[in-house]
Amino acid sequence: MIMDMMMLVLMVMMMVVLVKITTMMIIGVLIIDVMMMMMMMMMMMMMMMMMMMMMMMMMMMMMMMMMMMMR
């Protein structure tokens, strides 16, 4: 009788631990996914910013060249 009760308690505890581990894993995966998405977004933004900066620099250079030619 007592042994059965102990076994039941152990089983319940194991189940709880398993559920906790699974939930933690799922949450971790979700967090990692979100982080990856954020990183990708940041990278895209950085790339866009770099492209814009390059375009601006090119425009400035063109303007300078035009000014030089005019002068």
C-alpha positions in Angstrom: 0.0 0.0 0.0 2.6 2.5 1.1 4.9 1.5 -1.8 2.0 2.0 -4.3 1.5 5.5 -2.9 5.2 6.3 -3.2 5.2 5.0 -6.8 2.2 7.2 -7.6 3.9 10.2 -6.1 7.1 9.5 -8.0 5.2 9.0 -11.3 3.4 12.3 -10.7 6.6 14.1 -9.9 8.3 12.7 -13.0 5.3 13.8 -15.1 5.5 17.3 -13.7 9.2 17.4 -14.4 8.7 16.2 -17.9 6.0 18.8 -18.6 8.2 21.5 -17.1 11.1 20.5 -19.2 9.0 20.3 -22.4 7.4 23.7 -21.7 10.8 25.2 -21.0 12.1 23.8 -24.2 9.2 25.1 -26.2 9.5 28.5 -24.6 13.2 28.5 -25.2 12.7 27.6 -28.9 10.1 30.3 -29.2 12.5 32.8 -27.6 15.3 31.7 -29.8 13.0 32.1 -32.9 12.0 35.6 -31.8 15.6 36.5 -31.2 16.6 35.2 -34.6 13.8 37.1 -36.2 14.9 40.3 -34.4 18.5 39.7 -35.5 17.4 39.2 -39.1 15.3 42.4 -38.9 18.2 44.3 -37.4 20.5 43.0 -40.1 18.0 43.9 -42.8 17.6 47.4 -41.3 21.4 47.8 -41.1 21.8 46.6 -44.7 19.1 49.1 -45.8 20.8 51.9 -43.9 24.2 51.0 -45.4 22.6 51.0 -48.9 21.0 54.4 -48.2 24.3 55.8 -46.9 26.1 54.5 -50.0 23.5 56.0 -52.3 23.8 59.4 -50.4 27.6 59.3 -50.7 27.4 58.5 -54.4 24.9 61.4 -54.9 27.2 63.7 -52.9 30.2 62.6 -55.0 28.2 63.2 -58.2 27.2 66.6 -57.0 30.8 67.5 -56.2 31.9 66.2 -59.6 29.2 68.4 -61.3 30.3 71.4 -59.2 33.9 70.8 -60.2 33.0 70.4 -63.9 30.9 73.6 -63.7 33.7 75.6 -62.1 
